[in-house]
Amino acid sequence: MRTLRALLPALVSPGLLLGQEIAKVDRGAERASVLTRPDARTMTLTIPGPRGLITDRKGRAMAQNRVGYQFALEFEHFQNPGDPEIQAWARLRLEYASKLAGRAYTVSDRRLLEHYRNRRWLPLRFSSLVDPAKEAKFKQKLMDGLVMSPFYYRHYPEGKSAAHLLGYVRSKGKLPTGPLVHGDLLFEDTDGKAGLEQTMDQELTGRPGERKLIFGSGGEKLRDELTQRPRIGQTVVTTLDLDWQKHAEKVLEEHCERGAFVVIDIPTGEVLVMASRPSYDINVWIPRISNADLKALNEDESHPMFARSFQGSYPPASCFKPVLAVTALTNNTIEEWTEIDCPAYIEIGKKKMWNHTRKPEGELDVARALARSNNCFFYQVGMMMGPNSFLGTARRLGFGARTGLPLFGESSGRVPTHEYVLKRFGRPFTDGDTANYSIGQAWEATPLQVAQSMAGIANGSVLPRLQLIKQVQDPSGGVLRAAEPESRNSLSLDPDAVQIVHKGMYDVVNAPWGTGKRGALSFAEVAGKTGTGQWNSHAKLEVAWFAGFFPYENPRLAFAILYEGSPEEHVSGGSKAAPMAPEFFEHFKSEIKDMIKPPARALIVVEEGDADPAEVGLPIDDEGRLITPSGKILRAIPVEPLELEKSVPAEPLDPGEALPAIPVEDAPVAIPVAEDE
């Protein structure tokens, strides 16, 4: 409510009062009719409700409301005017406003005359948002009949940060031009058109207010009263940490032209970072985007409006190898000490399937094969057990389906299916198909899905259900809905198999022979996996990955980092993506160390029953909840709850639809790419 109270006074301007009665009511005026007193009017107007705030997990605003101004004409009530008189009066003020603002304002003669005949009791708005820095200057220089009419508009204080997640709002439509009717809008209303602004539009939409106006037969205003105050929408508190989000975007900016960075809190499933590069300032959409700005965004070859973190589909490449390894170990296809000869390539039919180094590496066990990211090891293991087994694990880890987060335009990725291959090629999976799928080629996943899979592998038993909305609050800060940790899928993996894969991923980063040594941290042991894949064979595009989790012994954070290469650029996960991990996480070293340290032991233990808070003097209500000295029950304001006993759990989000048919090439050959330099 504080936000609304701050906004309402700013909306009061000459001739456009929202909350005051400016004169005693003339009861005769209320009985005025168009037939007996043509210039008298009684009208009720609708004030659009301000949208609720979108904040980060600490309550810092990422989308908020402001009061802005538009130039408008407030017509005089002429006695029997002709069209030229009305037009001349309006043209004089339009020209003056144009000189004052340094830009040309034009309104058609038809619109001027229609407004005077049908709606002259209300200002005719003719400009876009006035530059906030010039509002005070312009107000001092207005001429009679030229006013600055207030309205609510959306503002994104962080500009480009999290632009793809927040989305934007657009006008529901221009104000009517015909005769006034009951409930006409005072100014244009908006709704969400992308991002959280759209997916959470119902929660964010405020309750409209009502304003009653009465004009006498001479055009004089007799009454201007706010009969129902508008109410701001609910506050949507995201799980994002704004500091982390902005730093991830900075790291991407310094290391790549195009890429993505995702960080997940494993125990809760909360998404702490979801960054995409490039991005764009979403304020260009407010109050409406210009043709020039829209053209620039649409024609930008880097596609800044494309959310690579959750809309981009890329081959997961070698980041998928831990999934295959844990499946093979769980199924007893291999054991921890099983060694397989790994030549420079293996032949499948007439095709050579190469290791990324193009060199033989001798006999390797699974942990060493993970650390070396040896393609030939995984080709052979994949063919031993068949694709249905390891692709089934992939689906349980979230590949091939949307995460269920309230994301606008999220990709489901693409996981190959036996049914599609049979229908498309008239044959079952071949060994060539299986070999490629085994190393994460010829199918696609989003960076968000790769990070989610790492959270599942780190947990080992369940896939956490991801959360992007931490709380939904009423305008006073009361919690209406709060997310609680829950699982999405049971993984059905052997615990010993999980530990073996963890060890192999540990070696990726920490062993001298690992491919991801540049991803190591100074304060925690990282288990990771590098990956490099061909993304677009026609454009010769490659992508580099570094994904994993830490700490190794007690996983808390999972992550995925994507580096999208330029045409004909040769990249590798170890050299391009891995260095971004320490660049980001070391920046928050102190904070993360507190986050990942083991919980402190209790200092006081009650051996016989739990102590009653009332017995030790703590103020509680009838249900045993702590009460503050002011008498209020402690709860989350803005976002860190002590108790959530009154929270209404969110309805489960749809995790996504069944996998569509996936176009894959007929036994495509994996492109050998360097994993380490």
C-alpha positions as CSV (number, residue, x, y, z in Angstrom):
1,M,0.0,0.0,0.0
2,R,2.9,2.4,0.6
3,T,3.7,2.2,-3.1
4,L,0.1,3.1,-4.1
5,R,0.0,6.0,-1.5
6,A,3.1,7.4,-3.0
7,L,1.7,7.2,-6.6
8,L,-1.7,8.6,-6.1
9,P,-0.7,12.2,-5.0
10,A,1.5,12.4,-8.1
11,L,-1.5,11.8,-10.3
12,V,-3.2,15.0,-9.1
13,S,-2.9,17.7,-11.7
14,P,-4.9,20.8,-12.8
15,G,-8.1,19.5,-14.3
16,L,-7.3,15.8,-13.5
17,L,-7.8,15.2,-9.8
18,L,-8.0,11.6,-8.6
19,G,-8.8,12.0,-5.0
20,Q,-10.3,15.3,-4.0
21,E,-13.8,16.8,-4.0
22,I,-13.1,20.2,-5.5
23,A,-16.5,21.8,-4.9
24,K,-19.8,21.2,-3.2
25,V,-22.0,18.9,-5.2
26,D,-24.7,20.6,-7.2
27,R,-27.6,18.2,-6.9
28,G,-29.2,19.7,-9.9
29,A,-26.1,18.9,-11.9
30,E,-26.5,15.2,-11.0
31,R,-29.9,15.3,-12.8
32,A,-28.5,17.0,-15.9
33,S,-29.2,15.2,-19.1
34,V,-27.8,15.6,-22.6
35,L,-31.3,16.6,-23.8
36,T,-32.0,19.4,-21.3
37,R,-28.4,20.6,-20.7
38,P,-26.1,19.5,-23.6
39,D,-22.8,20.6,-22.0
40,A,-23.5,19.0,-18.6
41,R,-22.1,15.6,-17.8
42,T,-22.0,13.1,-15.0
43,M,-19.4,10.3,-15.6
44,T,-17.6,7.5,-13.8
45,L,-14.1,6.7,-15.1
46,T,-12.0,3.7,-14.4
47,I,-8.4,4.2,-13.0
48,P,-6.2,1.2,-14.1
49,G,-4.8,-0.5,-11.1
50,P,-1.0,-0.4,-10.8
51,R,0.8,-3.6,-11.5
52,G,2.5,-5.5,-8.7
53,L,6.2,-5.5,-8.2
54,I,8.6,-8.2,-9.4
55,T,11.6,-8.5,-7.1
56,D,14.6,-10.6,-6.5
57,R,14.8,-13.0,-3.5
58,K,16.0,-10.1,-1.3
59,G,13.1,-7.8,-2.2
60,R,15.0,-5.6,-4.6
61,A,12.7,-4.3,-7.4
62,M,13.3,-5.6,-10.9
63,A,10.0,-4.3,-12.3
64,Q,8.1,-1.4,-10.7
65,N,5.7,1.4,-11.4
66,R,6.3,5.1,-12.0
67,V,4.1,8.0,-12.6
68,G,4.8,9.7,-15.9
69,Y,3.3,12.5,-17.9
70,Q,1.9,13.1,-21.4
71,F,1.1,16.4,-23.0
72,A,-2.6,16.8,-23.4
73,L,-5.1,19.3,-24.6
74,E,-7.7,20.4,-22.1
75,F,-10.4,22.0,-24.3
76,E,-12.3,25.1,-23.5
77,H,-16.1,24.9,-23.8
78,F,-16.8,27.2,-26.7
79,Q,-20.3,28.7,-27.4
80,N,-21.5,27.3,-30.7
81,P,-17.9,26.9,-32.2
82,G,-17.2,26.1,-35.8
83,D,-14.7,23.5,-36.9
84,P,-12.0,26.1,-37.8
85,E,-12.2,27.7,-34.4
86,I,-11.7,24.4,-32.6
87,Q,-8.9,23.4,-34.9
88,A,-7.1,26.8,-34.6
89,W,-7.3,26.6,-30.8
90,A,-5.8,23.1,-30.8
91,R,-3.1,23.8,-33.4
92,L,-1.7,26.8,-31.4
93,R,-1.1,24.5,-28.4
94,L,0.2,21.7,-30.4
95,E,2.8,24.0,-32.0
96,Y,3.7,25.4,-28.6
97,A,4.2,21.9,-27.1
98,S,6.4,20.9,-30.1
99,K,8.7,23.9,-29.6
100,L,8.8,23.3,-25.8
101,A,9.8,19.6,-26.2
102,G,11.9,20.0,-29.4
103,R,9.8,17.4,-31.4
104,A,6.9,17.6,-33.7
105,Y,3.5,16.7,-32.3
106,T,0.7,16.2,-34.8
107,V,-3.0,15.3,-34.4
108,S,-5.4,14.9,-37.3
109,D,-8.2,17.4,-37.7
110,R,-10.7,14.5,-37.6
111,R,-9.4,13.4,-34.2
112,L,-9.5,16.9,-32.8
113,L,-13.1,17.5,-33.8
114,E,-14.2,14.0,-32.7
115,H,-12.7,14.5,-29.3
116,Y,-14.2,18.0,-28.8
117,R,-17.7,16.7,-29.8
118,N,-17.6,13.4,-27.8
119,R,-15.0,13.7,-25.0
120,R,-14.1,17.4,-24.4
121,W,-14.5,17.0,-20.7
122,L,-11.4,14.8,-20.6
123,P,-7.9,15.8,-21.8
124,L,-6.8,14.7,-25.2
125,R,-3.4,13.0,-24.8
126,F,-1.2,13.4,-27.8
127,S,2.4,12.7,-26.7
128,S,4.4,9.7,-25.5
129,L,6.1,9.7,-22.1
130,V,7.6,13.1,-21.4
131,D,11.3,12.9,-20.4
132,P,11.2,12.6,-16.6
133,A,14.2,14.8,-16.4
134,K,12.3,17.6,-18.0
135,E,9.0,17.3,-16.3
136,A,9.5,20.2,-13.8
137,K,10.8,22.5,-16.5
138,F,7.9,21.8,-18.8
139,K,5.3,22.3,-16.0
140,Q,6.5,25.8,-15.4
141,K,6.1,26.8,-19.1
142,L,2.6,25.4,-19.9
143,M,0.1,27.7,-21.6
144,D,-3.6,27.7,-20.9
145,G,-5.3,24.6,-22.3
146,L,-2.0,22.6,-22.5
147,V,-1.6,20.3,-19.6
148,M,0.6,17.3,-18.6
149,S,-1.7,14.4,-17.8
150,P,-0.3,11.7,-15.4
151,F,-0.4,7.9,-15.9
152,Y,1.2,4.8,-14.5
153,Y,4.0,3.2,-16.5
154,R,6.2,0.2,-16.0
155,H,9.9,0.7,-15.3
156,Y,12.7,-1.9,-15.1
157,P,15.5,-0.3,-12.9
158,E,18.2,-2.8,-14.0
159,G,17.7,-2.3,-17.7
160,K,19.2,-5.3,-19.5
161,S,19.5,-7.5,-16.4
162,A,17.2,-10.5,-16.5
163,A,15.4,-8.9,-19.4
164,H,14.4,-12.3,-21.0
165,L,12.9,-13.5,-17.7
166,L,11.0,-10.3,-16.8
167,G,9.5,-9.7,-20.2
168,Y,7.5,-6.4,-20.7
169,V,4.0,-5.0,-20.8
170,R,2.1,-3.3,-23.6
171,S,-1.0,-1.3,-23.9
172,K,-4.3,-3.2,-24.0
173,G,-5.5,-0.7,-26.6
174,K,-5.8,2.9,-27.3
175,L,-8.4,5.0,-25.5
176,P,-11.8,5.2,-27.2
177,T,-12.7,8.2,-29.3
178,G,-16.4,7.9,-29.4
179,P,-19.0,9.3,-26.9
180,L,-18.2,8.8,-23.2
181,V,-19.6,5.7,-21.6
182,H,-19.7,4.5,-18.0
183,G,-16.4,3.0,-16.9
184,D,-14.2,4.5,-19.7
185,L,-10.5,4.4,-18.8
186,L,-8.8,7.4,-17.5
187,F,-5.5,6.4,-19.3
188,E,-4.4,3.3,-21.2
189,D,-4.2,0.1,-19.3
190,T,-1.5,-2.5,-19.8
191,D,-1.0,-6.3,-19.6
192,G,2.0,-8.6,-19.8
193,K,3.2,-9.6,-23.2
194,A,6.4,-11.6,-22.5
195,G,8.3,-13.1,-19.6
196,L,7.0,-13.1,-16.0
197,E,5.0,-10.1,-16.9
198,Q,2.9,-12.4,-19.0
199,T,3.1,-15.8,-17.2
200,M,2.3,-14.1,-13.8
201,D,-0.1,-11.5,-15.3
202,Q,-3.0,-12.6,-13.1
203,E,-1.1,-12.1,-9.9
204,L,0.5,-8.8,-11.0
205,T,-2.7,-7.1,-12.3
206,G,-4.0,-4.6,-9.9
207,R,-7.6,-3.8,-9.0
208,P,-9.0,-0.8,-10.8
209,G,-10.3,2.3,-9.1
210,E,-13.2,4.6,-9.9
211,R,-13.4,8.4,-10.2
212,K,-16.6,10.3,-10.5
213,L,-16.8,13.7,-12.3
214,I,-19.7,16.1,-12.7
215,F,-19.6,19.0,-15.1
216,G,-22.1,21.9,-15.3
217,S,-23.7,23.2,-18.4
218,G,-21.0,25.8,-18.8
219,G,-18.3,23.2,-18.8
220,E,-17.3,23.9,-15.2
221,K,-16.2,21.0,-13.0
222,L,-18.5,20.6,-10.1
223,R,-17.3,17.4,-8.6
224,D,-14.1,15.3,-8.9
225,E,-14.1,12.4,-6.4
226,L,-12.2,9.2,-6.0
227,T,-15.0,6.7,-5.1
228,Q,-12.8,3.6,-5.2
229,R,-9.1,3.7,-4.8
230,P,-7.1,1.5,-7.2
231,R,-5.2,-1.3,-5.6
232,I,-1.7,-2.4,-6.6
233,G,-1.3,-6.0,-7.8
234,Q,0.5,-8.7,-5.9
235,T,4.3,-8.8,-5.5
236,V,6.1,-11.6,-7.2
237,V,9.3,-12.5,-5.4
238,T,11.6,-14.5,-7.7
239,T,14.3,-16.9,-6.5
240,L,16.9,-14.9,-8.4
241,D,19.7,-13.1,-6.6
242,L,20.1,-9.8,-8.4
243,D,23.8,-9.4,-7.5
244,W,24.5,-12.9,-8.8
245,Q,22.4,-12.4,-11.9
246,K,24.2,-9.1,-12.8
247,H,27.6,-10.6,-12.2
248,A,26.9,-13.6,-14.3
249,E,25.8,-11.3,-17.1
250,K,29.1,-9.3,-16.7
251,V,31.1,-12.6,-16.9
252,L,29.4,-13.6,-20.1
253,E,30.0,-10.1,-21.5
254,E,33.7,-10.3,-20.8
255,H,34.1,-13.9,-22.1
256,C,31.8,-14.4,-25.1
257,E,29.6,-12.7,-27.7
258,R,26.8,-15.2,-27.1
259,G,26.2,-17.6,-24.2
260,A,24.3,-18.5,-21.1
261,F,24.9,-19.1,-17.4
262,V,22.5,-20.9,-15.0
263,V,23.0,-21.6,-11.3
264,I,20.6,-23.8,-9.2
265,D,20.4,-24.3,-5.4
266,I,20.2,-28.1,-5.3
267,P,18.3,-28.7,-2.0
268,T,15.5,-26.3,-2.8
269,G,15.6,-26.3,-6.7
270,E,15.6,-22.5,-6.6
271,V,17.1,-20.9,-9.7
272,L,19.6,-18.3,-8.5
273,V,20.9,-17.2,-11.9
274,M,19.5,-17.5,-15.4
275,A,21.6,-15.2,-17.6
276,S,21.7,-14.9,-21.4
277,R,24.0,-12.9,-23.7
278,P,23.3,-10.8,-25.5
279,S,20.4,-9.0,-23.8
280,Y,18.6,-5.7,-24.4
281,D,17.1,-2.9,-22.3
282,I,13.5,-3.8,-21.9
283,N,12.6,-0.2,-21.1
284,V,12.5,0.4,-24.9
285,W,9.1,-1.2,-24.8
286,I,7.7,1.3,-22.3
287,P,5.2,2.9,-22.9
288,R,5.5,1.7,-26.5
289,I,8.5,0.8,-28.6
290,S,9.4,3.0,-31.6
291,N,9.5,1.5,-35.1
292,A,13.2,2.3,-35.2
293,D,14.0,0.4,-32.0
294,L,11.8,-2.6,-33.0
295,K,13.5,-2.8,-36.4
296,A,17.0,-2.6,-34.7
297,L,16.1,-5.5,-32.3
298,N,14.6,-7.7,-35.1
299,E,17.4,-7.2,-37.5
300,D,20.3,-7.6,-35.0
301,E,22.1,-10.8,-36.1
302,S,22.9,-11.7,-32.5
303,H,19.2,-12.0,-31.7
304,P,19.3,-10.1,-28.3
305,M,15.6,-10.9,-27.6
306,F,16.4,-14.7,-27.7
307,A,16.8,-16.2,-24.2
308,R,19.6,-18.6,-24.8
309,S,19.4,-19.9,-21.2
310,F,16.0,-21.5,-21.6
311,Q,15.0,-21.0,-25.3
312,G,18.2,-22.0,-26.9
313,S,18.5,-25.7,-27.8
314,Y,22.1,-27.1,-28.2
315,P,23.7,-30.5,-28.3
316,P,24.6,-31.2,-24.6
317,A,27.8,-32.9,-26.0
318,S,30.0,-34.5,-23.4
319,C,28.0,-33.0,-20.5
320,F,25.8,-36.0,-21.2
321,K,28.5,-38.6,-20.5
322,P,27.8,-38.7,-16.7
323,V,24.2,-39.7,-17.5
324,L,25.3,-42.6,-19.7
325,A,28.0,-43.6,-17.2
326,V,25.6,-43.7,-14.2
327,T,23.0,-45.6,-16.2
328,A,25.6,-48.2,-17.3
329,L,26.8,-48.7,-13.7
330,T,23.3,-49.0,-12.4
331,N,22.4,-51.5,-15.0
332,N,25.6,-53.5,-14.4
333,T,26.6,-53.1,-18.0
334,I,30.0,-52.1,-16.6
335,E,31.5,-52.0,-13.2
336,E,33.7,-49.5,-11.5
337,W,36.9,-51.2,-12.5
338,T,35.8,-52.4,-16.0
339,E,38.4,-51.4,-18.5
340,I,37.7,-50.8,-22.2
341,D,40.3,-50.3,-24.9
342,C,39.9,-46.9,-26.4
343,P,41.6,-46.5,-29.8
344,A,41.7,-43.3,-31.9
345,Y,38.4,-44.3,-33.5
346,I,36.0,-47.2,-33.8
347,E,34.4,-48.3,-37.1
348,I,30.7,-48.7,-37.4
349,G,29.8,-50.0,-40.8
350,K,31.8,-47.9,-43.2
351,K,32.0,-44.9,-40.8
352,K,34.8,-43.9,-38.5
353,M,33.7,-42.6,-35.1
354,W,36.7,-40.6,-33.7
355,N,37.9,-39.8,-30.2
356,H,38.1,-36.0,-29.8
357,T,41.9,-36.2,-29.5
358,R,42.2,-38.4,-32.6
359,K,44.7,-40.4,-30.5
360,P,44.5,-43.9,-28.9
361,E,44.4,-43.8,-25.1
362,G,44.6,-47.4,-24.2
363,E,42.4,-49.2,-21.6
364,L,40.3,-46.8,-19.4
365,D,37.9,-47.3,-16.6
366,V,34.7,-45.2,-16.3
367,A,36.2,-42.6,-13.9
368,R,39.2,-42.1,-16.1
369,A,37.1,-42.0,-19.3
370,L,34.9,-39.2,-17.7
371,A,38.0,-37.2,-16.8
372,R,39.5,-37.6,-20.2
373,S,36.0,-37.3,-21.9
374,N,37.0,-40.2,-24.1
375,N,34.5,-40.6,-26.9
376,C,35.4,-44.1,-27.9
377,F,34.7,-45.4,-24.3
378,F,31.2,-44.0,-24.4
379,Y,30.5,-45.1,-28.0
380,Q,31.2,-48.7,-26.9
381,V,29.3,-48.6,-23.6
382,G,26.3,-46.9,-25.2
383,M,26.1,-49.7,-27.8
384,M,26.5,-52.3,-25.1
385,M,23.3,-51.3,-23.3
386,G,21.3,-49.6,-26.1
387,P,19.8,-46.2,-26.4
388,N,16.5,-46.8,-24.7
389,S,18.2,-47.3,-21.4
390,F,20.4,-44.2,-21.1
391,L,17.8,-42.0,-22.9
392,G,15.3,-43.1,-20.4
393,T,17.6,-41.8,-17.6
394,A,18.0,-38.6,-19.6
395,R,14.3,-38.1,-19.5
396,R,14.1,-38.7,-15.8
397,L,16.8,-36.1,-15.4
398,G,14.5,-33.6,-17.2
399,F,15.9,-33.7,-20.8
400,G,13.3,-33.4,-23.5
401,A,10.6,-31.7,-21.5
402,R,10.0,-28.2,-20.2
403,T,11.0,-27.6,-16.6
404,G,7.6,-26.4,-15.5
405,L,8.9,-22.9,-14.5
406,P,6.7,-19.9,-15.5
407,L,8.9,-19.1,-18.4
408,F,7.8,-17.5,-21.6
409,G,8.6,-19.6,-24.7
410,E,10.7,-22.2,-22.9
411,S,12.1,-24.9,-25.2
412,S,11.5,-28.5,-24.4
413,G,14.7,-29.6,-26.0
414,R,14.9,-32.6,-28.3
415,V,15.5,-36.2,-27.2
416,P,15.5,-38.9,-29.9
417,T,12.8,-41.6,-29.7
418,H,12.6,-45.0,-31.2
419,E,9.2,-44.3,-32.6
420,Y,10.4,-41.2,-34.6
421,V,13.4,-43.0,-36.1
422,L,11.2,-45.9,-37.1
423,K,8.6,-43.6,-38.7
424,R,11.1,-41.3,-40.3
425,F,13.7,-43.8,-41.6
426,G,11.7,-47.1,-41.6
427,R,14.3,-48.7,-39.3
428,P,15.1,-49.0,-35.6
429,F,18.0,-47.2,-33.9
430,T,21.3,-48.1,-35.5
431,D,24.7,-48.4,-33.8
432,G,25.7,-45.2,-35.5
433,D,22.7,-43.4,-33.9
434,T,23.5,-44.9,-30.5
435,A,27.1,-43.9,-30.7
436,N,26.2,-40.3,-31.4
437,Y,23.5,-40.1,-28.7
438,S,26.0,-41.6,-26.2
439,I,28.2,-38.5,-26.4
440,G,25.3,-36.0,-26.5
441,Q,25.3,-35.4,-30.2
442,A,22.3,-35.4,-32.7
443,W,19.9,-34.2,-30.0
444,E,19.4,-31.0,-28.0
445,A,18.9,-29.5,-24.6
446,T,18.7,-26.0,-23.1
447,P,21.4,-24.7,-20.6
448,L,18.6,-24.7,-18.0
449,Q,18.0,-28.4,-18.6
450,V,21.7,-29.2,-18.4
451,A,22.0,-27.4,-15.1
452,Q,18.9,-29.2,-13.9
453,S,20.4,-32.6,-14.8
454,M,23.5,-31.7,-12.8
455,A,21.3,-31.0,-9.8
456,G,19.8,-34.4,-10.2
457,I,23.1,-36.2,-10.6
458,A,24.5,-34.3,-7.6
459,N,21.4,-35.4,-5.5
460,G,21.6,-38.9,-6.8
461,S,18.2,-40.1,-5.8
462,V,15.7,-37.5,-7.1
463,L,15.5,-34.6,-9.6
464,P,14.6,-31.5,-7.7
465,R,11.6,-29.6,-9.0
466,L,12.9,-26.2,-10.1
467,Q,11.5,-23.0,-8.6
468,L,11.6,-19.5,-10.0
469,I,8.9,-17.9,-7.9
470,K,9.9,-17.8,-4.2
471,Q,6.8,-16.1,-2.9
472,V,3.7,-14.2,-4.0
473,Q,2.8,-11.4,-1.5
474,D,-0.1,-9.1,-1.0
475,P,0.7,-5.3,-1.1
476,S,1.4,-5.2,2.6
477,G,4.0,-8.0,2.5
478,G,1.8,-10.9,3.7
479,V,2.7,-14.2,2.1
480,L,-0.1,-15.5,-0.1
481,R,1.9,-18.3,-1.6
482,A,5.4,-19.7,-1.0
483,A,7.5,-22.3,-2.8
484,E,8.6,-25.4,-0.9
485,P,11.3,-27.9,-1.9
486,E,9.9,-30.9,-3.7
487,S,11.1,-33.6,-6.0
488,R,10.1,-33.9,-9.6
489,N,11.2,-37.4,-10.5
490,S,12.7,-40.4,-8.7
491,L,15.9,-41.3,-10.6
492,S,16.1,-45.0,-9.6
493,L,19.9,-44.9,-9.7
494,D,22.3,-47.1,-7.7
495,P,23.9,-45.0,-4.9
496,D,27.3,-46.6,-5.6
497,A,27.0,-45.8,-9.3
498,V,26.3,-42.2,-8.4
499,Q,29.4,-42.0,-6.2
500,I,31.6,-43.5,-8.9
501,V,30.3,-40.9,-11.4
502,H,30.9,-38.1,-8.9
503,K,34.5,-39.3,-8.6
504,G,35.0,-39.2,-12.3
505,M,33.5,-35.6,-12.5
506,Y,35.8,-34.6,-9.6
507,D,38.7,-35.8,-11.7
508,V,37.6,-33.7,-14.6
509,V,38.4,-30.6,-12.6
510,N,41.0,-31.7,-10.1
511,A,43.1,-34.5,-11.7
512,P,46.1,-33.6,-13.8
513,W,44.5,-35.5,-16.7
514,G,41.1,-33.8,-16.4
515,T,39.7,-31.6,-19.2
516,G,38.2,-29.0,-16.9
517,K,41.1,-27.9,-14.7
518,R,40.4,-24.2,-15.5
519,G,37.0,-24.5,-13.7
520,A,38.5,-25.2,-10.3
521,L,37.7,-23.0,-7.3
522,S,39.9,-22.0,-4.4
523,F,37.4,-22.6,-1.7
524,A,35.5,-25.7,-2.7
525,E,36.0,-28.9,-4.7
526,V,34.1,-28.9,-8.0
527,A,32.8,-31.9,-9.8
528,G,32.3,-30.9,-13.4
529,K,32.1,-31.9,-17.0
530,T,33.3,-30.2,-20.1
531,G,31.6,-30.5,-23.5
532,T,32.1,-29.4,-27.0
533,G,29.5,-30.0,-29.8
534,Q,28.7,-29.2,-33.3
535,W,25.6,-27.0,-33.2
536,N,24.9,-26.1,-36.8
537,S,26.8,-28.1,-39.5
538,H,25.8,-25.7,-42.3
539,A,27.0,-22.6,-40.5
540,K,29.9,-24.4,-38.9
541,L,29.0,-23.4,-35.4
542,E,30.2,-25.1,-32.3
543,V,29.3,-24.7,-28.6
544,A,31.4,-25.2,-25.5
545,W,30.0,-26.3,-22.1
546,F,31.1,-26.5,-18.6
547,A,28.6,-27.9,-16.1
548,G,28.7,-29.5,-12.7
549,F,28.2,-29.0,-9.0
550,F,30.0,-28.3,-5.7
551,P,31.0,-29.0,-3.0
552,Y,32.0,-32.5,-4.1
553,E,31.3,-34.0,-0.7
554,N,28.0,-32.3,0.0
555,P,26.6,-30.7,-3.2
556,R,24.8,-27.4,-2.8
557,L,25.1,-25.5,-6.1
558,A,24.7,-26.9,-9.6
559,F,25.5,-24.9,-12.7
560,A,25.8,-24.9,-16.5
561,I,27.8,-22.5,-18.6
562,L,27.4,-22.2,-22.4
563,Y,29.8,-20.6,-24.8
564,E,28.2,-20.2,-28.3
565,G,31.0,-20.0,-30.9
566,S,31.0,-17.8,-34.0
567,P,31.0,-19.3,-37.5
568,E,34.1,-21.5,-38.1
569,E,35.4,-20.7,-34.6
570,H,36.9,-23.8,-33.0
571,V,36.0,-24.0,-29.3
572,S,36.4,-26.3,-26.4
573,G,34.6,-26.6,-23.1
574,G,37.9,-26.6,-21.2
575,S,39.2,-23.4,-22.7
576,K,36.1,-21.3,-23.3
577,A,33.4,-22.2,-20.8
578,A,35.3,-23.6,-17.8
579,P,37.2,-20.3,-17.0
580,M,33.9,-18.5,-16.5
581,A,33.1,-20.7,-13.4
582,P,35.9,-19.3,-11.1
583,E,35.4,-15.8,-12.7
584,F,31.8,-15.9,-11.3
585,F,31.9,-18.0,-8.1
586,E,35.1,-16.6,-6.7
587,H,33.4,-13.1,-6.7
588,F,31.0,-14.4,-4.1
589,K,33.5,-16.6,-2.2
590,S,32.7,-15.4,1.3
591,E,28.9,-15.6,0.7
592,I,29.1,-19.1,-0.8
593,K,31.4,-20.4,1.9
594,D,28.7,-19.5,4.5
595,M,26.1,-21.1,2.3
596,I,27.9,-24.5,1.9
597,K,29.4,-24.9,5.3
598,P,27.9,-27.8,7.4
599,P,25.1,-26.7,9.8
600,A,26.3,-25.8,13.3
601,R,25.5,-28.2,16.1
602,A,22.8,-27.2,18.6
603,L,24.2,-25.6,21.7
604,I,21.3,-26.6,23.9
605,V,19.7,-30.0,23.8
606,V,16.4,-30.6,25.6
607,E,16.5,-34.3,26.5
608,E,12.9,-34.8,27.8
609,G,10.4,-33.2,25.6
610,D,10.5,-29.8,23.8
611,A,10.5,-26.6,25.7
612,D,7.4,-24.6,25.6
613,P,8.1,-21.1,24.3
614,A,5.7,-19.6,26.7
615,E,7.6,-21.0,29.7
616,V,10.7,-19.1,28.7
617,G,8.9,-15.8,28.2
618,L,8.6,-15.8,24.4
619,P,5.3,-14.1,23.1
620,I,3.2,-16.5,21.1
621,D,-0.3,-16.6,19.7
622,D,-2.9,-19.3,20.2
623,E,-1.2,-21.5,17.5
624,G,2.2,-21.2,19.0
625,R,3.6,-18.6,16.5
626,L,6.1,-16.0,17.6
627,I,4.7,-12.4,17.9
628,T,6.8,-9.3,17.5
629,P,6.7,-6.5,20.2
630,S,4.3,-4.6,17.9
631,G,1.8,-7.5,18.1
632,K,2.3,-8.7,14.6
633,I,3.1,-12.3,13.7
634,L,6.6,-12.7,12.3
635,R,6.4,-13.5,8.6
636,A,8.2,-12.8,5.4
637,I,8.6,-9.1,4.7
638,P,9.8,-9.0,2.1
639,V,11.1,-12.5,1.4
640,E,12.9,-14.4,4.0
641,P,10.2,-16.3,6.1
642,L,10.6,-17.5,9.6
643,E,7.4,-19.4,9.2
644,L,5.2,-20.2,6.3
645,E,2.3,-21.8,8.2
646,K,-0.3,-19.6,6.5
647,S,1.2,-19.9,3.0
648,V,-1.0,-21.4,0.3
649,P,1.1,-23.8,-1.7
650,A,1.3,-23.1,-5.4
651,E,-0.5,-25.5,-7.7
652,P,1.9,-27.8,-9.4
653,L,3.1,-26.3,-12.7
654,D,2.8,-28.4,-15.9
655,P,6.2,-29.9,-16.4
656,G,5.8,-29.9,-20.1
657,E,4.3,-31.9,-22.9
658,A,5.3,-35.2,-24.4
659,L,8.4,-35.1,-26.7
660,P,7.7,-34.1,-30.2
661,A,9.1,-36.0,-33.2
662,I,12.7,-35.1,-33.4
663,P,14.5,-34.6,-36.8
664,V,17.8,-36.4,-36.7
665,E,20.1,-37.2,-39.5
666,D,20.5,-40.8,-40.7
667,A,23.2,-42.1,-38.4
668,P,25.1,-38.8,-38.3
669,V,28.8,-38.9,-37.5
670,A,30.1,-37.2,-34.4
671,I,32.4,-34.3,-35.1
672,P,35.7,-34.7,-33.2
673,V,36.2,-31.6,-31.1
674,A,38.9,-30.7,-28.7
675,E,38.0,-31.0,-25.0
676,D,41.2,-29.6,-23.6
677,E,44.0,-27.4,-24.7
